[in-house]
Amino acid sequence: MLSKKNQVKIIAVLEHKNYKSFQDNFIAYPTDTKTVSSLVKLANKFNFNIATVGSGSTFNSSANFDNILYLSTAKLNNIIEIDMQNLFINVGTGMIWSNLFNDLNEKSMFFPLLHEKDCGRTLGGIFSTLKPFSSAATYFKGIEFVSPTGEIINYGCKTLKNVAGYDLSQFMLGSFGKFGIITSVLMKLFPTEKTFFTCDTIFDSCLSDTSSIESALLSRIKKNIDPSKVFV
Ligand SMILES: Cc1cc2nc3c(=O)[nH]c(=O)nc-3n(C[C@H](O)[C@H](O)[C@H](O)COP(=O)(O)OP(=O)(O)OC[C@H]3O[C@@H](n4cnc5c(N)ncnc54)[C@H](O)[C@@H]3O)c2cc1C
């Protein structure tokens, strides 16, 4: 459970709204990236941890961990920009995938990742558990995320090929929220489904356990990027 003192500080950052206690867990629902950044800086200053939650389908609801703030992306669910000319869309990671997919369909646009009926999973949860070499991974072209120090980082642009420096989108993809909180994602769209011979489903494209993120290499990177282990 988070200490009462830290809960009071978090509630102040959230301006006394968009939070709830559930069992012994405390959940914050920030509505913008600046607030996410302030919460991460608070976690660094007052030594508590943050677990980012999309729809929570991979979380064990009975588990409760000490000193953790659950940060829900549910209110980071807006379409930031849709570029019909160049076929790109920039979306908040709290967006429910099936809603976005259907919305795009109505606009005769498509993204190559199929979902099961009534799939409540979020864009952020899918992106953060996506298999790096899945066919859909290629079409994520940019991200905005909050680093373990609370810095807001924007990476990527509306081009199919972007070789400027290390591809942070592909680095953060499939990282289970261990290196940062992803607040929005830039995706390449296509005129219709017919553009593709086959399309993978979320089930095929997402990792179904966390073994990949527990590798020696990624643990070493985690130690360097997030030495105080803010993100769990
Ligand atoms: C253990 C496990 C079991 C699965 N079982 C199934 C299954 O039976 N059927 C199926 O179709 N799919 C399954 N999947 C795949 C699952 O559908 C995808 O992982 C899905 O994308 C989860 O979406 P969510 O919104 O519920 O994410 P969540 O469960 O909320 O989060 C998944 C992970 O991503 C991180 N995360 C979420 N949002 C963000 C963000 N904005 N920034 C940074 N990190 C973030 C979380 O911290 C967590 O580590 C499973 C995955 C796992 C890991």
The ligand as a Tripos MOL2 file, in Angstrom:
@<TRIPOS>MOLECULE
LIG
   53    58     1     0     0
SMALL
NO_CHARGES

@<TRIPOS>ATOM
      1 C1          0.7980  -12.7500  -19.0870 C.3       1 LIG1
      2 C2          0.0630  -12.4360  -20.3700 C.ar      1 LIG1
      3 C3         -1.0740  -13.1810  -20.7540 C.ar      1 LIG1
      4 C4         -1.7640  -12.8670  -21.9440 C.ar      1 LIG1
      5 N1         -2.8610  -13.5990  -22.3050 N.ar      1 LIG1
      6 C5         -3.5270  -13.2300  -23.4370 C.ar      1 LIG1
      7 C6         -4.6950  -13.9250  -23.8640 C.ar      1 LIG1
      8 O1         -5.0940  -14.8970  -23.2250 O.2       1 LIG1
      9 N2         -5.3420  -13.5000  -25.0000 N.ar      1 LIG1
     10 C7         -4.8780  -12.4360  -25.7290 C.ar      1 LIG1
     11 O2         -5.4670  -12.0680  -26.7430 O.2       1 LIG1
     12 N3         -3.7790  -11.7610  -25.3600 N.ar      1 LIG1
     13 C8         -3.1020  -12.1560  -24.2430 C.ar      1 LIG1
     14 N4         -1.9700  -11.4930  -23.8940 N.ar      1 LIG1
     15 C9         -1.5490  -10.3850  -24.7200 C.3       1 LIG1
     16 C10        -2.3250   -9.1540  -24.2490 C.3       1 LIG1
     17 O3         -3.4840   -9.1540  -24.9590 O.3       1 LIG1
     18 C11        -1.6090   -7.9710  -24.6240 C.3       1 LIG1
     19 O4         -0.5020   -7.9280  -23.8490 O.3       1 LIG1
     20 C12        -2.4660   -6.7440  -24.4780 C.3       1 LIG1
     21 O5         -1.9430   -5.8800  -25.2170 O.3       1 LIG1
     22 C13        -2.6180   -6.2080  -23.1110 C.3       1 LIG1
     23 O6         -3.3540   -4.9600  -23.1950 O.3       1 LIG1
     24 P1         -3.8070   -4.2170  -21.8860 P.3       1 LIG1
     25 O7         -4.2930   -2.8630  -22.2540 O.co2     1 LIG1
     26 O8         -4.7140   -5.0700  -21.0900 O.co2     1 LIG1
     27 O9         -2.3940   -4.0400  -21.1470 O.3       1 LIG1
     28 P2         -2.0640   -4.1630  -19.6000 P.3       1 LIG1
     29 O10        -2.3080   -5.5610  -19.1320 O.co2     1 LIG1
     30 O11        -2.6980   -3.0700  -18.8380 O.co2     1 LIG1
     31 O12        -0.4770   -3.8920  -19.6780 O.3       1 LIG1
     32 C14         0.3660   -4.8140  -20.3190 C.3       1 LIG1
     33 C15         1.8000   -4.3820  -20.0370 C.3       1 LIG1
     34 O13         2.0760   -3.1740  -20.7330 O.3       1 LIG1
     35 C16         2.4490   -2.1180  -19.8200 C.3       1 LIG1
     36 N5          1.7800   -0.9010  -20.2960 N.ar      1 LIG1
     37 C17         0.4540   -0.7400  -20.5690 C.ar      1 LIG1
     38 N6          0.2310    0.5060  -21.0410 N.ar      1 LIG1
     39 C18         1.4460    1.1450  -21.0690 C.ar      1 LIG1
     40 C19         1.8950    2.4640  -21.4480 C.ar      1 LIG1
     41 N7          1.0460    3.3830  -21.9160 N.pl3     1 LIG1
     42 N8          3.1910    2.7770  -21.3190 N.ar      1 LIG1
     43 C20         4.0880    1.8590  -20.8520 C.ar      1 LIG1
     44 N9          3.7310    0.5890  -20.4810 N.ar      1 LIG1
     45 C21         2.4360    0.2460  -20.5880 C.ar      1 LIG1
     46 C22         1.9560   -2.5650  -18.4490 C.3       1 LIG1
     47 O14         2.7680   -2.0190  -17.4220 O.3       1 LIG1
     48 C23         2.1050   -4.0890  -18.5610 C.3       1 LIG1
     49 O15         3.4510   -4.4600  -18.3060 O.3       1 LIG1
     50 C24        -1.3020  -11.7860  -22.7240 C.ar      1 LIG1
     51 C25        -0.1510  -11.0520  -22.3430 C.ar      1 LIG1
     52 C26         0.5270  -11.3800  -21.1870 C.ar      1 LIG1
     53 C27         1.7550  -10.5830  -20.7920 C.3       1 LIG1
@<TRIPOS>BOND
     1     1     2 1
     2     2     3 ar
     3     2    52 ar
     4     3     4 ar
     5     4     5 ar
     6     4    50 ar
     7     5     6 ar
     8     6     7 ar
     9     6    13 1
    10     7     8 2
    11     7     9 ar
    12     9    10 ar
    13    10    11 2
    14    10    12 ar
    15    12    13 ar
    16    13    14 ar
    17    14    15 1
    18    14    50 ar
    19    15    16 1
    20    16    17 1
    21    16    18 1
    22    18    19 1
    23    18    20 1
    24    20    21 1
    25    20    22 1
    26    22    23 1
    27    23    24 1
    28    24    25 2
    29    24    26 1
    30    24    27 1
    31    27    28 1
    32    28    29 2
    33    28    30 1
    34    28    31 1
    35    31    32 1
    36    32    33 1
    37    33    34 1
    38    33    48 1
    39    34    35 1
    40    35    36 1
    41    35    46 1
    42    36    37 ar
    43    36    45 ar
    44    37    38 ar
    45    38    39 ar
    46    39    40 ar
    47    39    45 ar
    48    40    41 1
    49    40    42 ar
    50    42    43 ar
    51    43    44 ar
    52    44    45 ar
    53    46    47 1
    54    46    48 1
    55    48    49 1
    56    50    51 ar
    57    51    52 ar
    58    52    53 1
@<TRIPOS>SUBSTRUCTURE
     1 LIG1         1 GROUP 0 **** ****
